[in-house]
Amino acid sequence: METGKKSMSFWTKIPDSAWMVLSLILAVLLWIFIASTEAGGVVFAEPWEVFSQMVAKTSDGTLWPHIYISLFRVIAGFSLGFLISIPIAFLMGWYAPFRNLVAPWVQFVRNIPPLAYIPLVITGAGVGEKAKVIVIFIASFLVLVVTIYQGVCNVDVTLIKAARVLGATDKDIFFQVVIPASTPFILVGTRLGLSASLTTLVAAELTGASKGLGMMIQKAQGYYDMATVLLGILIIGIIGMLMEQLVKFLERKLTGWQETVQ
């Protein structure tokens, strides 16, 4: 038992940064191994080939416009989804008549993949920026509204009863009990919504685009330029990780009172 405790103590003393470096090294080694095999080499370019493409595209200025326009589309679509999902989710959780009217439609629509709406979006909004933002909005909105709604429904009834005993009005309960108690779910919904926005990005750019990471990946795939394909995929993954860290930072600031498993 004592040996087990010492072993656990040893592992917990290793800093997170060391685990991150080790994980990165193992991922690169696995990448090199797969790329060196006959089957894997067809799909995976060597890491140095991807790095070379990144340097070349950064130097000639062709990479940054793809990143900027894709970031704009993701942030615009997600922001719209976030702003619209907040009132709808809270109204669904707080008012039974509104919930009974809207919830069946939300449950129905959320079972349809956002990509299925692309033909409708193209027909209604054309192939400009509006269409791409709408597709990303649909993906993020559905995730956000369901997650936040569950947060409102899971507010501890004891807190609401205690507030009523102390003389709080419905308005006081909503703003001082329900919203703070739902904040962790809002942040979880934010993380899931950002993830859904990024995973929908490539498909959204199928609606017709001259620039964007998704477009860069699709064009490179047509020329069988697997180094550029992997570069685009890696950049999307890095953007997702940075967004995840930003939301985690907000989570620590806004929900520091919560007890969590570390």
C-alpha positions as CSV (number, residue, x, y, z in Angstrom):
1,M,0.0,0.0,0.0
2,E,2.9,2.4,0.9
3,T,4.6,1.6,-2.4
4,G,1.4,2.4,-4.3
5,K,1.1,5.8,-2.5
6,K,4.8,6.6,-3.3
7,S,4.2,5.7,-6.9
8,M,1.1,7.9,-7.1
9,S,3.0,10.8,-5.4
10,F,5.8,10.5,-8.0
11,W,3.4,10.7,-11.0
12,T,1.5,13.7,-9.5
13,K,4.8,15.6,-9.1
14,I,5.4,15.6,-12.8
15,P,4.3,19.0,-14.2
16,D,1.6,19.2,-16.9
17,S,4.1,20.8,-19.3
18,A,6.3,17.7,-19.1
19,W,3.3,15.5,-19.9
20,M,2.5,17.8,-22.9
21,V,6.0,17.6,-24.3
22,L,6.1,13.8,-23.8
23,S,2.7,13.5,-25.5
24,L,3.9,15.6,-28.5
25,I,7.1,13.6,-28.9
26,L,5.1,10.3,-28.9
27,A,2.7,11.7,-31.4
28,V,5.5,12.8,-33.8
29,L,7.2,9.4,-33.4
30,L,4.0,7.6,-34.2
31,W,3.5,10.0,-37.2
32,I,7.0,9.2,-38.5
33,F,6.4,5.5,-38.1
34,I,3.0,5.5,-39.9
35,A,4.4,7.7,-42.7
36,S,7.3,5.3,-43.2
37,T,5.1,2.3,-43.8
38,E,3.9,1.4,-47.3
39,A,0.2,1.9,-46.6
40,G,0.6,4.9,-44.3
41,G,2.9,6.7,-46.6
42,V,0.2,7.0,-49.2
43,V,-1.9,9.1,-46.7
44,F,0.6,10.7,-44.3
45,A,3.3,13.0,-45.5
46,E,6.5,13.1,-43.4
47,P,6.5,15.7,-40.6
48,W,9.4,17.7,-42.2
49,E,7.4,17.9,-45.5
50,V,4.5,19.4,-43.6
51,F,6.8,21.8,-41.8
52,S,8.4,22.8,-45.1
53,Q,5.0,23.5,-46.6
54,M,4.1,25.7,-43.6
55,V,7.3,27.7,-43.9
56,A,6.8,28.1,-47.7
57,K,3.1,29.2,-47.4
58,T,3.9,31.5,-44.5
59,S,6.8,33.1,-46.4
60,D,4.8,33.8,-49.5
61,G,1.8,35.0,-47.5
62,T,-0.7,32.5,-48.8
63,L,-1.4,30.8,-45.5
64,W,-2.6,33.7,-43.3
65,P,-5.6,34.7,-45.5
66,H,-6.9,31.1,-45.2
67,I,-6.6,31.2,-41.4
68,Y,-8.1,34.6,-41.1
69,I,-11.2,33.9,-43.1
70,S,-11.8,30.6,-41.5
71,L,-11.5,32.1,-38.0
72,F,-14.0,34.8,-39.1
73,R,-16.5,32.2,-40.2
74,V,-16.1,30.1,-37.1
75,I,-16.3,33.1,-34.7
76,A,-19.3,34.7,-36.5
77,G,-21.3,31.4,-36.7
78,F,-20.6,30.5,-33.1
79,S,-21.3,34.0,-31.8
80,L,-24.7,34.0,-33.5
81,G,-25.4,30.5,-32.1
82,F,-24.4,31.6,-28.6
83,L,-26.4,34.8,-28.6
84,I,-29.6,33.1,-29.8
85,S,-29.3,29.9,-27.8
86,I,-29.0,31.7,-24.4
87,P,-32.5,33.2,-24.3
88,I,-34.1,30.2,-26.0
89,A,-32.5,27.7,-23.6
90,F,-33.4,29.8,-20.5
91,L,-37.0,30.3,-21.7
92,M,-37.3,26.6,-22.3
93,G,-36.1,25.7,-18.9
94,W,-38.0,28.5,-17.0
95,Y,-41.4,28.6,-18.7
96,A,-43.3,25.3,-19.3
97,P,-45.6,26.6,-22.1
98,F,-42.5,27.9,-24.1
99,R,-40.7,24.6,-23.5
100,N,-43.7,22.5,-24.6
101,L,-43.9,24.5,-27.8
102,V,-40.2,24.7,-28.7
103,A,-38.6,21.6,-27.2
104,P,-40.0,19.1,-29.7
105,W,-38.7,21.2,-32.6
106,V,-35.2,21.5,-31.0
107,Q,-35.1,17.7,-30.4
108,F,-36.2,17.0,-34.0
109,V,-33.7,19.4,-35.6
110,R,-30.8,18.3,-33.5
111,N,-31.1,14.8,-34.8
112,I,-30.4,16.1,-38.4
113,P,-26.7,16.6,-39.3
114,P,-26.0,20.2,-40.0
115,L,-24.4,19.1,-43.3
116,A,-27.9,18.1,-44.5
117,Y,-28.9,21.7,-44.6
118,I,-26.2,22.7,-47.0
119,P,-28.4,22.4,-50.2
120,L,-31.1,24.4,-48.5
121,V,-28.7,27.0,-47.3
122,I,-27.1,27.4,-50.7
123,T,-30.5,27.8,-52.3
124,G,-31.6,30.4,-49.8
125,A,-28.4,32.3,-49.1
126,G,-26.3,31.6,-52.2
127,V,-22.6,30.7,-52.0
128,G,-21.3,33.8,-50.2
129,E,-20.0,34.3,-46.7
130,K,-23.6,34.2,-45.4
131,A,-24.1,30.6,-46.3
132,K,-20.9,29.5,-44.5
133,V,-21.8,31.4,-41.4
134,I,-25.3,29.9,-41.4
135,V,-24.1,26.3,-41.6
136,I,-21.7,26.9,-38.7
137,F,-24.4,28.7,-36.8
138,I,-26.8,25.7,-37.1
139,A,-24.1,23.3,-35.8
140,S,-23.1,25.4,-32.8
141,F,-26.7,26.6,-31.9
142,L,-28.1,23.1,-31.6
143,V,-25.3,22.0,-29.3
144,L,-25.5,25.1,-27.2
145,V,-29.3,25.2,-26.7
146,V,-29.5,21.6,-25.6
147,T,-26.6,21.9,-23.2
148,I,-27.7,25.1,-21.6
149,Y,-31.3,23.9,-21.3
150,Q,-30.1,20.9,-19.4
151,G,-28.2,23.2,-17.1
152,V,-31.3,25.3,-16.3
153,C,-33.3,22.1,-15.7
154,N,-30.6,20.8,-13.3
155,V,-30.6,23.8,-11.0
156,D,-31.0,22.6,-7.4
157,V,-34.6,23.0,-6.4
158,T,-33.5,23.5,-2.8
159,L,-31.7,26.8,-3.8
160,I,-34.9,28.1,-5.5
161,K,-37.1,27.1,-2.5
162,A,-34.6,28.8,-0.1
163,A,-34.6,32.0,-2.2
164,R,-38.4,32.0,-2.1
165,V,-38.4,31.6,1.7
166,L,-36.1,34.6,1.9
167,G,-38.6,36.7,-0.1
168,A,-36.9,36.6,-3.5
169,T,-39.1,37.4,-6.5
170,D,-39.0,35.4,-9.8
171,K,-36.7,38.0,-11.3
172,D,-34.3,37.7,-8.3
173,I,-34.3,33.9,-8.5
174,F,-33.7,33.9,-12.2
175,F,-30.8,36.4,-12.2
176,Q,-29.2,35.5,-8.8
177,V,-29.8,31.7,-8.6
178,V,-30.7,30.2,-12.0
179,I,-28.1,32.0,-14.1
180,P,-25.1,31.5,-11.8
181,A,-26.0,27.8,-11.2
182,S,-26.2,27.4,-15.0
183,T,-22.9,29.0,-15.8
184,P,-20.9,25.7,-15.8
185,F,-23.3,24.3,-18.3
186,I,-23.0,27.5,-20.4
187,L,-19.2,27.0,-20.5
188,V,-19.5,23.3,-21.3
189,G,-21.9,24.3,-24.1
190,T,-19.4,26.9,-25.3
191,R,-16.6,24.3,-25.5
192,L,-18.9,21.9,-27.4
193,G,-20.3,24.6,-29.6
194,L,-16.8,25.8,-30.6
195,S,-15.8,22.2,-31.4
196,A,-19.0,21.7,-33.5
197,S,-18.2,25.0,-35.3
198,L,-14.7,23.8,-36.2
199,T,-15.7,20.3,-37.3
200,T,-18.4,21.9,-39.5
201,L,-15.9,24.4,-41.0
202,V,-14.6,22.2,-43.8
203,A,-18.1,21.2,-44.9
204,A,-19.3,24.8,-44.7
205,E,-16.7,25.9,-47.1
206,L,-18.1,23.3,-49.6
207,T,-20.7,26.0,-50.3
208,G,-18.2,27.7,-52.5
209,A,-15.1,29.5,-51.3
210,S,-11.9,30.9,-52.7
211,K,-10.1,31.1,-49.3
212,G,-10.3,29.2,-46.0
213,L,-8.6,26.2,-44.4
214,G,-11.3,23.9,-45.6
215,M,-10.9,25.1,-49.1
216,M,-7.1,24.8,-48.8
217,I,-7.5,21.2,-47.7
218,Q,-10.0,20.3,-50.5
219,K,-7.8,22.0,-53.2
220,A,-4.7,20.3,-52.0
221,Q,-6.4,16.9,-51.9
222,G,-7.3,17.4,-55.6
223,Y,-3.6,17.7,-56.4
224,Y,-2.7,14.9,-54.0
225,D,-0.7,17.3,-51.9
226,M,-0.9,15.5,-48.7
227,A,1.6,17.7,-46.9
228,T,-0.8,20.7,-47.4
229,V,-3.8,18.6,-46.4
230,L,-2.1,17.6,-43.1
231,L,-1.0,21.2,-42.6
232,G,-4.6,22.4,-42.8
233,I,-5.8,19.7,-40.5
234,L,-3.1,20.5,-37.9
235,I,-3.9,24.2,-38.0
236,I,-7.6,23.5,-37.4
237,G,-6.6,21.3,-34.4
238,I,-4.3,23.9,-33.0
239,I,-7.0,26.6,-33.3
240,G,-9.4,24.3,-31.5
241,M,-6.9,23.6,-28.7
242,L,-6.3,27.4,-28.2
243,M,-10.0,28.0,-28.0
244,E,-10.4,25.2,-25.5
245,Q,-7.7,26.8,-23.3
246,L,-9.4,30.1,-23.5
247,V,-12.7,28.6,-22.3
248,K,-10.9,26.7,-19.5
249,F,-9.4,30.0,-18.4
250,L,-12.9,31.5,-18.2
251,E,-14.2,28.4,-16.5
252,R,-11.5,28.8,-13.7
253,K,-12.5,32.5,-13.3
254,L,-16.3,32.1,-13.3
255,T,-16.7,28.7,-11.6
256,G,-13.9,28.7,-9.2
257,W,-16.4,27.9,-6.4
258,Q,-17.1,24.5,-7.9
259,E,-15.5,21.4,-6.6
260,T,-14.0,19.4,-9.5
261,V,-11.8,16.4,-10.0
262,Q,-8.3,17.4,-10.9
